[in-house]
């Protein structure tokens, strides 16, 4: 494995696997099945199996893999995954706050750059931004030491009752959805009022003090994480 902050073509692919396992495994580090990885990475199941076997058999294994029990990150794998996530989220924040990139463009740009920045460059970006703790989507930025605070947020799609909430984060996986959410005022830190919920149709919501309600589908509600208003 290259030293911290270095990468090559093969490492880029490895990093994507490690990030996917970190995300799918959640804060608890649950085992992840190959099918879930294949769907997340849009690759064939056989390719996933081959890669996991290689990562588990490396001199410093990055994963713990058993064919019928799934995979989880080793300590070394988790450190690298969190390093790449830190790169990604710092780059997103730099692009958004300093270079004025639209919110829906920063994710793809960061995906290309995250594997290749040096430790010195990482430190300079963090210092320039004032050592931010969250990225433009509301996601926590891991520390240099590899710690990442997790918020006790829930998906809007899991809300049953009406109420007022604070938007904690929005998913960055789909640029089109991000554009729609930002245009509607659905951004981290905004207050969101759930006015009506129907299992089939989704939600009727309003933002801030506005009395104007609009509809969100269940699918879109899965991309929004919220916290109850204290």
C-alpha positions in Angstrom: 0.0 0.0 0.0 1.4 3.4 -0.9 2.4 5.8 1.9 -0.2 8.2 3.2 -1.3 10.7 0.6 0.1 8.7 -2.4 -1.8 6.7 -5.0 -1.6 4.9 -8.3 -4.1 3.5 -10.7 -4.6 0.3 -8.7 -4.9 2.2 -5.4 -7.7 4.3 -6.9 -9.8 1.1 -7.4 -8.8 -0.2 -3.9 -9.8 3.1 -2.3 -13.3 3.0 -3.9 -13.8 -0.5 -2.4 -12.6 0.6 1.0 -14.9 3.7 1.0 -17.9 1.6 -0.1 -17.3 -1.0 2.7 -17.0 1.9 5.2 -20.2 3.4 4.0 -22.2 0.2 3.8 -20.9 -1.1 7.1 -22.0 2.0 9.0 -20.5 3.3 12.3 -20.7 -0.2 13.8 -18.4 -1.7 11.1 -20.9 -4.3 10.1 -20.0 -7.0 7.7 -21.0 -6.2 4.1 -22.1 -8.8 1.6 -20.6 -8.9 -1.9 -23.9 -8.3 -3.6 -24.3 -4.9 -1.8 -20.8 -4.0 -2.9 -21.4 -5.0 -6.5 -24.5 -2.8 -6.5 -22.8 0.2 -4.9 -19.8 0.0 -7.2 -21.7 -1.1 -10.4 -19.3 -4.0 -11.0 -19.9 -7.8 -11.5 -20.1 -9.9 -8.4 -17.2 -12.1 -9.6 -15.0 -8.9 -9.8 -16.0 -8.0 -6.2 -15.0 -11.5 -5.0 -11.6 -11.3 -6.7 -10.8 -7.9 -5.3 -11.8 -8.8 -1.7 -9.7 -11.9 -1.9 -6.7 -9.8 -3.0 -7.2 -7.2 -0.3 -7.5 -9.9 2.4 -4.4 -11.7 1.2 -2.2 -8.6 1.1 0.9 -8.5 3.4 -1.0 -5.9 5.4 -4.6 -7.0 4.9 -7.0 -4.1 4.3 -10.1 -6.3 4.9 -11.3 -9.4 6.7 -13.2 -11.5 4.2 -15.0 -14.8 4.4 -16.9 -15.9 1.3 -20.2 -16.7 3.0 -20.0 -14.1 5.8 -19.1 -11.0 3.9 -16.3 -8.4 4.5 -15.4 -5.8 6.9 -12.4 -3.4 7.1 -9.2 -4.3 9.0 -7.7 -1.5 11.1 -5.4 -0.6 8.3 -8.3 -0.6 5.8 -10.4 1.6 8.0 -7.5 4.1 8.4 -7.1 4.4 4.6 -10.8 4.6 4.0 -11.2 7.5 6.5 -8.1 9.2 4.9 -9.7 9.1 1.5 -13.1 10.3 2.9 -11.2 13.2 4.5 -9.6 14.1 1.2 -12.9 13.9 -0.6 -14.8 16.1 1.8 -12.1 18.7 2.2 -11.8 19.0 -1.6 -15.6 19.3 -1.9 -15.5 22.1 0.7 -12.6 23.9 -1.0 -14.3 23.7 -4.4 -17.6 25.0 -3.0 -16.4 27.7 -0.6 -13.2 29.0 -2.3 -13.7 28.2 -6.0 -17.5 28.8 -6.1 -18.3 25.4 -7.7 -22.1 24.6 -7.8 -23.1 22.2 -5.1 -24.1 19.6 -7.6 -20.6 19.5 -9.2 -18.3 19.2 -6.3 -18.8 15.4 -5.7 -17.7 14.2 -9.1 -14.7 16.6 -9.1 -13.7 15.4 -5.6 -14.0 11.7 -6.7 -11.3 12.3 -9.3 -8.9 14.2 -7.0 -9.3 12.4 -3.6 -6.7 9.7 -4.3 -3.9 11.9 -5.3 -3.4 14.9 -3.0 -0.3 14.9 -0.8 -0.4 15.2 3.0 1.0 18.7 2.8 -1.7 19.8 0.3 -4.3 18.2 2.6 -3.0 20.2 5.5 -3.0 23.5 3.6 -6.5 23.0 2.4 -7.7 22.3 5.9 -5.9 25.4 7.3 -7.2 27.6 4.5 -10.8 26.5 5.3 -10.3 27.0 9.1 -10.3 23.2 9.7 -14.0 22.6 8.9 -15.8 19.7 10.6 -18.5 19.2 7.9 -18.6 19.4 4.1 -21.2 21.3 2.0 -23.6 18.4 2.1 -23.5 18.3 5.9 -21.3 15.2 6.2 -18.7 15.0 8.9 -15.0 15.4 7.8 -12.7 12.8 9.5 -9.8 14.3 11.5 -6.2 13.8 10.5 -6.0 11.1 13.2 -8.8 9.1 11.6 -11.7 10.0 13.9 -15.1 10.8 12.5 -18.0 12.1 14.6 -21.3 10.5 13.7 -24.6 12.5 14.1 -27.7 10.8 15.5 -29.7 11.8 12.5 -32.5 9.9 10.8 -33.7 9.7 7.3 -36.7 11.8 6.4 -38.1 8.7 4.8 -38.3 7.1 8.3 -40.4 9.9 9.8 -44.1 9.0 10.5 -45.5 12.0 12.4 -45.7 15.7 11.5 -43.1 17.9 13.1 -40.3 20.4 12.7 -36.7 19.2 12.1 -33.3 20.6 11.2 -31.7 19.2 8.0 -28.5 17.5 9.0 -27.2 16.3 5.6 -28.2 15.5 2.0 -26.9 12.7 -0.1 -24.3 13.7 -2.7 -24.7 10.6 -4.9 -27.0 12.2 -7.5 -26.3 15.6 -9.0 -29.9 16.0 -10.3 -31.4 15.4 -6.9 -28.9 17.9 -5.3 -29.9 20.6 -7.8 -33.6 20.0 -7.0 -33.0 20.0 -3.2 -30.9 23.2 -3.2 -33.5 25.0 -5.4 -36.2 24.1 -2.8 -34.1 25.4 0.0 -33.3 21.9 1.4 -29.7 22.5 2.6 -27.9 21.5 5.8 -28.9 23.7 8.7 -32.3 24.7 7.3 -35.5 24.0 9.2 -37.9 21.6 7.6 -41.5 21.2 8.6 -43.2 17.9 7.8 -46.9 18.8 7.2 -48.2 15.6 5.9 -47.0 12.0 5.3 -48.5 9.3 3.2 -46.8 6.0 2.7 -47.3 6.0 -1.0 -47.0 9.7 -2.0 -44.2 10.8 0.3 -44.2 14.0 2.2 -45.7 17.5 2.1 -43.0 19.9 3.6 -42.1 23.5 4.0 -38.8 25.2 4.7 -38.0 27.8 7.4 -40.9 30.1 8.2 -42.5 29.7 4.8 -46.1 28.7 4.7 -45.7 27.4 1.1 -45.7 23.6 1.1 -44.3 21.3 -1.6 -44.1 17.6 -2.1 -41.2 15.2 -1.8 -41.2 11.6 -3.0 -40.3 8.7 -0.7 -37.2 8.2 -2.9 -36.0 11.8 -2.4 -36.8 11.6 1.3 -34.3 8.8 1.6 -31.6 11.2 0.5 -32.3 13.7 3.4 -31.1 13.2 7.0 -32.7 15.2 9.7 -32.5 16.0 13.5 -35.4 16.9 15.7 -35.5 20.5 16.8 -34.4 20.8 20.4 
